[in-house]
Structures are given as structure tokens and as C-alpha cells.
Amino acid sequence: MQPPPIPANEDYRIHLLRQLKILDTPREERFDRVTRLAKRMFNVDIALVSLIDEQRQWFKSGVGIDATETHRDISFCGHAILGDEPFIVPDALADRRFWDNPLVKGEPNIRFYAGVPLKLAEGAKIGTLCIIAREPRHFTDQEVHDLIDLAKLAEGELVANLNSTIDELTQISNRRGFNELANKVISKCRFLMEPYSLAYFDLNDFKRINDTLGHSIGDDALTSFSRLLIDNFRDSDVIARIGGDEFAVLMSGTTGVDARYPMTRFDEEIMKFNSAHPRIYKLGYSVGVVSCSPLEDIDHNELLDRADKAMYQYKRD
């Protein structure tokens, strides 16, 4: 058996999957409609909308199967997300990657598999629409095109989920997404009696960059800054663009002392970026960091207000 390799953009892929806030949610008709149609259209035993998490594949929708997830190492969909084209296995028993796979040797006894990657921002593939049969079969070119068309329906629903809470330019949480996630993080920290910290960033000279160099250069600065935030903070941190040139990072289980290390590391990465990527602008920022005890009665709005004031104090100093 050959476990699927990990994609090169795995961190970003998982980041987008988390932003969907769809894992472990109840079934929804908008996805079930697609899998029912796929099962009937191709006369197969199983149809799935499968999302590839860090260690598992989880089924947002499935017809013809009772399981809701399997381990990622034995998933066919883990292989399917490695490419851009449909991934087709006419006969799993004749394929050296899968002939001894537990899903082939036992339930659901996969012999035929066809999966189309579901893509989000920057081509990140977070799962598949796939069909499975217990007998080998030939898949025609027309059937491939029909499966792609159905996958686009499922993909459109996922994109709609993402766009409501995601900043279109930077592909991180927007203000609405931050508000939703921050409330959950603060509640969890209170329950676990953990501290939490918020860093509030403001890009320096952003108006000048926009006014003198143009909006496309300004957009490049914003996307570069957001990418550095993603690369240098934890996957569990809530990273958001909450205004035109304002960003926030909410760190759970982090005191003010704990926050010094990631903030220092981020500052070093900004300097490396400016040195290694010669551009007509330099990235710079002001930041305010505030920390809270789990015993404090505070919501995300008050937390943002405190961090905003700390950031302006930073500017004055």
C-alpha cells in the first residue's frame, strides 16, 4: 500500500480548510444533492464529498456508506488532491498503490474510484467529489467531464462558505470571520482557564504606498504581509485582516511573556523579507499586544479596542 504524500502547500491548505468551519458539522442538503445525483448519474455504489484533514478524510456528504471518516493514510482522496486533474483508478486490485489497501481488501471493497479535487484560493485542494464502485469499470471522457461539472457545484458551495468570512484579497479571515472565531477562542480559553493574547498590527506608510505607487502595489504589500503572518504564527492562532491596513492575531494559551517569542520571530522575518525581496517598498508595521486572564470578563470588541490603543501608544513611543 502507498500512503498519499503530503502536498507542498499543506499548511496553507489546512489553514483554508479550518477557515471553512465545516468539519464535523451536520449533513446539508446542498451537498447531499450533489452526491445523490453523482450516485444516480454514474450508477455507482458510493458518492462522497470528502475533505482531507491533517490525519483523516472526513465526509461532509456520503451516499451508499455509513462511515463518516477514515484515516488519511489509506484514503484514495489523499492521492486525488495531489493533482489538478480527475484521479481515476479503474481497478484498485490491479494498481500497486492500492491492491492491499484495507478499503480494497475489506469494506467498502473499493475496486473503481474517480475523484475530482475541490479547489479554493490559490489552487489549494481541500478535498474531492468522488464516486466508488465495487466492480472495476472503464470511465469515458464524457463521464469525466460530467463528474467535473458536479464537482464544480460542490466547490461553489465551499467557496460560498469561505467568502462570507474570508478577506477576498489576502484569503485570511475578515472582520466578520475574526469576530466569530475570536468569540469561540475566548470562550474556550475561559473554560480551560488559559490566558490569551491579541496582537494588533497596522502597516506603516500604507497610504503613501497606495497613493504614490498604485493600488496594485498596495495589494501586493497587503498579501505579502498576510502571508508572513500565516507562515510565522501557529495554525491554531486566529489571523485576520480587520481593516484596510490593519491585521490581528489572537493567540490562545499565551501570556504577554509567551507572546514575545513569536513577535520577535515575526519581526526578524519581516527584516529578512525586506532584504531578500527587493521591491519598491519596504514592509513595516506598528503593533500593540495585550494579554488577558481567563478570569477577565471581556469580549472580542473590547479586546480589539485595548490592542488598538496599545498600538497607537507604540506609534507615539
C-alpha positions as CSV (number, residue, x, y, z in Angstrom):
1,M,0.0,0.0,0.0
2,Q,1.2,3.5,-0.8
3,P,0.1,6.3,1.6
4,P,-0.6,9.6,-0.1
5,P,2.3,12.1,0.1
6,I,1.7,15.4,1.8
7,P,1.2,18.4,-0.6
8,A,3.8,21.1,-0.7
9,N,1.2,23.7,0.4
10,E,-0.1,21.6,3.3
11,D,0.0,24.4,5.9
12,Y,-2.0,26.8,3.7
13,R,-4.3,24.1,2.6
14,I,-5.2,23.2,6.2
15,H,-5.5,26.9,7.1
16,L,-8.2,27.3,4.4
17,L,-9.9,24.1,5.5
18,R,-10.1,25.4,9.0
19,Q,-11.5,28.8,7.7
20,L,-14.4,26.9,6.2
21,K,-15.6,25.9,9.7
22,I,-17.3,22.9,8.1
23,L,-15.5,19.9,9.6
24,D,-17.7,17.8,11.9
25,T,-20.8,19.8,11.0
26,P,-24.2,18.1,10.3
27,R,-25.2,16.9,6.8
28,E,-26.5,19.6,4.5
29,E,-28.9,19.3,1.6
30,R,-26.8,21.4,-0.7
31,F,-24.0,18.8,-0.6
32,D,-26.3,15.7,-0.3
33,R,-28.0,16.8,-3.5
34,V,-24.7,16.6,-5.4
35,T,-23.7,13.2,-4.0
36,R,-27.2,11.7,-4.7
37,L,-27.0,13.0,-8.2
38,A,-23.5,11.6,-8.7
39,K,-24.5,8.1,-7.4
40,R,-27.5,8.0,-9.7
41,M,-25.8,9.6,-12.8
42,F,-22.9,7.1,-12.8
43,N,-24.7,4.1,-11.3
44,V,-22.1,3.6,-8.6
45,D,-22.3,2.2,-5.1
46,I,-20.9,5.2,-3.2
47,A,-20.6,9.0,-3.8
48,L,-18.8,11.3,-1.4
49,V,-17.8,14.9,-0.7
50,S,-14.6,14.2,1.2
51,L,-12.5,16.7,3.0
52,I,-8.8,15.9,3.7
53,D,-7.9,17.0,7.3
54,E,-4.5,16.6,8.9
55,Q,-4.9,12.9,9.8
56,R,-8.2,11.9,8.3
57,Q,-10.6,12.2,5.4
58,W,-14.0,13.3,6.7
59,F,-17.2,13.0,4.7
60,K,-19.3,16.1,4.6
61,S,-21.8,14.1,2.5
62,G,-22.0,10.5,1.6
63,V,-24.5,8.1,0.0
64,G,-24.0,4.4,0.0
65,I,-21.8,4.3,3.0
66,D,-22.3,4.5,6.8
67,A,-18.8,5.7,7.8
68,T,-18.2,9.4,8.3
69,E,-14.4,9.3,8.1
70,T,-11.3,7.1,7.5
71,H,-7.6,7.6,8.2
72,R,-5.9,9.8,5.7
73,D,-3.1,7.3,5.1
74,I,-5.5,4.8,3.5
75,S,-7.5,7.4,1.6
76,F,-7.8,7.5,-2.2
77,C,-8.8,11.1,-1.9
78,G,-5.5,11.9,-0.3
79,H,-3.9,11.0,-3.6
80,A,-6.5,12.8,-5.6
81,I,-5.7,16.2,-4.1
82,L,-2.1,16.0,-5.2
83,G,-3.0,16.9,-8.8
84,D,-5.3,19.2,-10.7
85,E,-7.0,16.6,-12.9
86,P,-9.5,14.0,-12.0
87,F,-7.9,11.0,-10.3
88,I,-9.2,7.7,-11.7
89,V,-8.4,4.1,-10.6
90,P,-10.2,1.7,-13.0
91,D,-9.3,-1.4,-10.9
92,A,-7.8,-1.0,-7.4
93,L,-6.7,-4.7,-7.3
94,A,-4.6,-4.1,-10.4
95,D,-3.0,-1.0,-9.0
96,R,0.2,-1.4,-6.9
97,R,-0.7,1.7,-4.9
98,F,-4.0,0.2,-3.7
99,W,-4.3,-3.6,-4.1
100,D,-3.5,-4.3,-0.4
101,N,-5.3,-1.2,0.9
102,P,-7.7,-2.0,3.8
103,L,-10.5,-0.2,1.9
104,V,-9.9,-2.5,-1.0
105,K,-9.4,-5.8,0.9
106,G,-12.3,-5.0,3.2
107,E,-15.3,-2.7,3.4
108,P,-16.3,-0.8,1.4
109,N,-14.4,-3.1,-1.1
110,I,-13.3,-0.4,-3.5
111,R,-12.5,-1.6,-7.0
112,F,-13.2,1.6,-9.0
113,Y,-12.5,5.1,-7.9
114,A,-12.9,8.5,-9.6
115,G,-12.3,11.8,-7.7
116,V,-12.2,15.4,-8.7
117,P,-10.2,17.8,-6.5
118,L,-12.2,20.6,-4.9
119,K,-10.1,23.8,-5.1
120,L,-10.2,27.0,-3.2
121,A,-7.9,30.0,-3.2
122,E,-4.5,29.8,-5.0
123,G,-5.5,26.3,-6.2
124,A,-5.4,24.8,-2.7
125,K,-7.2,21.4,-2.9
126,I,-9.1,20.6,0.3
127,G,-11.0,17.5,-0.7
128,T,-12.8,15.8,-3.5
129,L,-16.1,14.9,-5.0
130,C,-15.6,11.2,-5.6
131,I,-17.5,8.1,-6.7
132,I,-16.7,4.5,-5.8
133,A,-17.9,1.1,-7.2
134,R,-17.3,-2.4,-6.0
135,E,-16.6,-3.6,-9.6
136,P,-13.9,-2.4,-11.9
137,R,-15.0,-0.2,-14.8
138,H,-13.9,2.0,-17.7
139,F,-14.7,5.7,-17.2
140,T,-15.4,7.5,-20.5
141,D,-14.2,11.0,-21.4
142,Q,-17.8,12.2,-21.3
143,E,-18.3,10.7,-17.8
144,V,-15.1,12.5,-16.6
145,H,-16.5,15.9,-17.9
146,D,-19.8,15.1,-16.2
147,L,-18.1,14.4,-12.9
148,I,-16.1,17.6,-13.1
149,D,-19.3,19.6,-13.7
150,L,-20.8,18.1,-10.5
151,A,-17.6,18.8,-8.6
152,K,-17.9,22.4,-9.5
153,L,-21.3,22.5,-7.8
154,A,-19.8,21.2,-4.5
155,E,-16.8,23.5,-4.9
156,G,-19.1,26.5,-5.4
157,E,-20.8,25.7,-2.1
158,L,-17.5,25.6,-0.3
159,V,-16.4,28.9,-1.8
160,A,-19.6,30.5,-0.7
161,N,-18.8,29.3,2.8
162,L,-15.4,30.7,2.6
163,N,-16.2,34.1,1.1
164,S,-18.6,35.1,3.9
165,T,-15.8,35.2,6.5
166,I,-12.7,35.5,4.3
167,D,-11.0,38.6,3.0
168,E,-11.1,38.4,-0.8
169,L,-7.6,39.9,-1.3
170,T,-5.5,38.2,1.4
171,Q,-7.5,35.0,1.8
172,I,-7.3,35.2,5.6
173,S,-10.3,35.9,7.9
174,N,-12.1,39.2,7.5
175,R,-13.6,41.3,10.4
176,R,-16.7,39.1,10.4
177,G,-14.6,35.9,10.4
178,F,-12.4,37.2,13.2
179,N,-15.4,38.1,15.3
180,E,-16.9,34.6,15.0
181,L,-13.6,32.8,15.7
182,A,-12.4,35.1,18.4
183,N,-15.6,34.6,20.5
184,K,-15.0,30.8,20.3
185,V,-11.3,31.1,21.2
186,I,-12.0,33.4,24.2
187,S,-14.8,31.0,25.4
188,K,-12.5,28.0,25.1
189,C,-9.7,29.8,27.0
190,R,-12.1,30.7,29.8
191,F,-13.3,27.1,30.0
192,L,-9.7,25.7,30.1
193,M,-8.5,28.5,32.4
194,E,-5.9,29.6,29.8
195,P,-4.6,33.1,29.1
196,Y,-4.8,34.6,25.7
197,S,-3.1,37.5,23.8
198,L,-4.0,39.7,20.9
199,A,-1.5,41.4,18.6
200,Y,-3.0,44.3,16.6
201,F,-0.9,45.3,13.5
202,D,-1.0,48.5,11.4
203,L,1.1,48.7,8.3
204,N,3.4,51.7,8.2
205,D,3.2,54.2,5.3
206,F,0.5,52.1,3.6
207,K,-1.4,55.2,2.4
208,R,1.8,56.5,0.8
209,I,2.4,53.2,-1.0
210,N,-1.2,53.2,-2.4
211,D,-1.1,56.9,-3.4
212,T,2.3,57.1,-4.9
213,L,2.9,53.5,-6.2
214,G,-0.6,52.5,-7.1
215,H,-3.2,50.1,-5.7
216,S,-1.7,47.0,-7.3
217,I,1.5,47.6,-5.3
218,G,-0.6,48.3,-2.2
219,D,-2.4,45.0,-2.7
220,D,1.0,43.2,-3.0
221,A,2.1,44.7,0.3
222,L,-1.1,43.5,2.0
223,T,-0.9,40.0,0.6
224,S,2.8,39.7,1.4
225,F,2.2,40.8,5.0
226,S,-0.7,38.4,5.5
227,R,1.4,35.6,4.1
228,L,4.2,36.3,6.6
229,L,1.6,36.3,9.4
230,I,0.4,32.8,8.3
231,D,3.9,31.5,8.0
232,N,5.1,32.8,11.3
233,F,2.2,32.2,13.7
234,R,0.6,28.9,14.7
235,D,-2.2,27.2,12.8
236,S,-4.3,27.5,16.0
237,D,-3.9,31.3,16.1
238,V,-6.7,33.4,14.6
239,I,-5.2,35.6,11.9
240,A,-7.4,38.3,10.3
241,R,-7.4,41.4,8.2
242,I,-9.8,43.6,10.2
243,G,-9.4,46.9,8.2
244,G,-7.8,48.4,5.2
245,D,-4.2,48.0,6.5
246,E,-5.0,46.6,9.9
247,F,-4.4,43.0,11.0
248,A,-5.0,41.0,14.2
249,V,-3.6,37.7,15.6
250,L,-5.3,36.1,18.5
251,M,-3.1,33.6,20.4
252,S,-4.7,31.2,22.8
253,G,-2.8,29.8,25.8
254,T,-0.4,32.7,25.5
255,T,0.6,35.2,28.2
256,G,2.3,38.5,27.5
257,V,5.7,36.9,28.1
258,D,4.8,34.0,25.9
259,A,3.9,36.4,23.1
260,R,7.4,37.9,23.0
261,Y,8.9,35.0,21.1
262,P,6.6,34.8,18.1
263,M,6.6,38.6,17.9
264,T,10.4,38.8,17.9
265,R,10.5,36.0,15.3
266,F,8.0,37.8,13.1
267,D,10.0,41.0,13.3
268,E,13.1,39.1,12.1
269,E,11.1,37.5,9.3
270,I,9.9,41.0,8.2
271,M,13.5,42.1,8.0
272,K,14.5,39.0,6.1
273,F,11.7,39.6,3.6
274,N,12.8,43.2,3.0
275,S,16.3,42.1,2.4
276,A,15.6,39.1,0.3
277,H,12.8,40.5,-1.8
278,P,14.0,43.8,-3.4
279,R,10.8,45.8,-4.0
280,I,10.0,49.5,-4.4
281,Y,8.5,49.4,-0.9
282,K,9.6,48.1,2.5
283,L,7.2,46.3,4.8
284,G,7.0,48.0,8.2
285,Y,4.4,47.9,11.0
286,S,3.3,49.2,14.3
287,V,1.8,46.7,16.8
288,G,0.0,46.7,20.1
289,V,-0.1,43.5,22.2
290,V,-2.5,42.9,25.1
291,S,-2.9,39.8,27.2
292,C,-5.9,38.6,29.3
293,S,-6.5,36.3,32.1
294,P,-9.3,33.7,31.6
295,L,-11.0,35.3,34.6
296,E,-11.5,38.6,32.9
297,D,-15.0,39.4,31.6
298,I,-14.1,40.8,28.1
299,D,-15.4,40.2,24.6
300,H,-13.6,40.5,21.3
301,N,-14.6,44.1,20.7
302,E,-13.1,45.3,24.0
303,L,-10.0,43.2,23.3
304,L,-9.6,44.8,19.9
305,D,-10.1,48.3,21.5
306,R,-7.4,47.6,24.1
307,A,-4.9,46.4,21.5
308,D,-5.7,49.3,19.2
309,K,-4.9,51.7,22.0
310,A,-1.7,49.8,22.7
311,M,-0.7,50.0,19.0
312,Y,-1.2,53.8,18.9
313,Q,0.9,54.1,22.1
314,Y,3.6,52.1,20.2
315,K,3.4,54.6,17.4
316,R,3.7,57.6,19.8
317,D,6.7,56.0,21.5
